[in-house]
């Protein structure tokens, strides 16, 4: 009875045998050139289906007249240009205000000196 392996050992041996056979079969499968071709085709098909899905989604959004990605990008560019122009206008207004203040201060100092000359 000591010569017979226990059921646990038998299961373990069967598992190891199945694992080694499966590993050999997978190695043979992967070693073939056809496996690489099938893998490449599968990858191409997955990417193509993904592109079709995103194009279809964009088309659905466009047909529903919702703002799509391209619309949002275009509006963002327009908004940036408008903000830049507004910043330039604000800078010019500040420059004109500074010139007006300096002109007023120069004019008030001149008129003050004229008044002092007239009263003397």
ZIMOUR-V949070 format. One record per backbone hydrogen bond with DSSP energy under -0.5 kcal/mol. CO is the residue of the C=O (numbers start at 0). NH is the residue of the N-H. E is the energy in kcal/mol with one decimal. If there is no record, write none. Layout:
co=<CO CO>
nh=<NH NH>
e=<E E>
This chain:
co=<0 5 6 7 8 9 10 11 12 13 14 15 16 17 18 19 20 21 22 23 24 25 26 27 28 31 31 32 33 34 35 36 37 38 39 40 41 42 43 44 45 46 47 48 49 50 51 52 53 54 55 56 57 58 59 60 61 65 67 68 69 70 71 72 73 74 75 76 77 78 79 80 81 82 83 84 85 86 87 88 89 90 91 92 93 94 95 96 97 98 99 100 101 102 103 104 105 106 107 108 109 110 111 112 113 114 115>
nh=<3 9 10 11 12 13 14 15 16 17 18 19 20 21 22 23 24 25 26 27 28 29 30 31 31 34 35 36 37 38 39 40 41 42 43 44 45 46 47 48 49 50 51 52 53 54 55 56 57 58 59 60 61 62 63 65 64 67 71 72 73 74 75 76 77 78 79 80 81 82 83 84 85 86 87 88 89 90 91 92 93 94 95 96 97 98 99 100 101 102 103 104 105 106 107 108 109 110 111 112 113 114 115 116 117 118 119>
e=<-0.5 -2.3 -2.5 -2.2 -2.5 -2.6 -2.6 -2.5 -2.4 -2.6 -2.5 -2.4 -2.4 -2.4 -2.3 -2.2 -2.4 -2.5 -2.3 -2.2 -2.1 -2.7 -1.6 -0.7 -0.8 -0.8 -0.8 -1.7 -2.7 -2.5 -2.4 -2.8 -2.6 -2.2 -2.5 -2.7 -2.5 -2.4 -2.5 -2.6 -2.2 -2.3 -2.5 -2.4 -2.3 -2.6 -2.5 -2.4 -2.5 -2.3 -2.5 -2.5 -2.4 -2.6 -1.8 -2.3 -1.2 -0.5 -2.4 -2.3 -2.4 -2.6 -2.2 -2.1 -2.2 -2.6 -2.3 -2.2 -2.5 -2.5 -2.2 -2.3 -2.5 -2.2 -2.0 -2.2 -2.6 -2.2 -2.2 -2.4 -2.3 -2.2 -2.5 -2.5 -2.4 -2.3 -2.4 -2.5 -2.4 -2.4 -2.4 -2.8 -2.3 -2.3 -2.7 -1.7 -1.7 -2.4 -1.9 -1.6 -2.0 -2.1 -1.7 -1.6 -2.4 -2.1 -0.9>
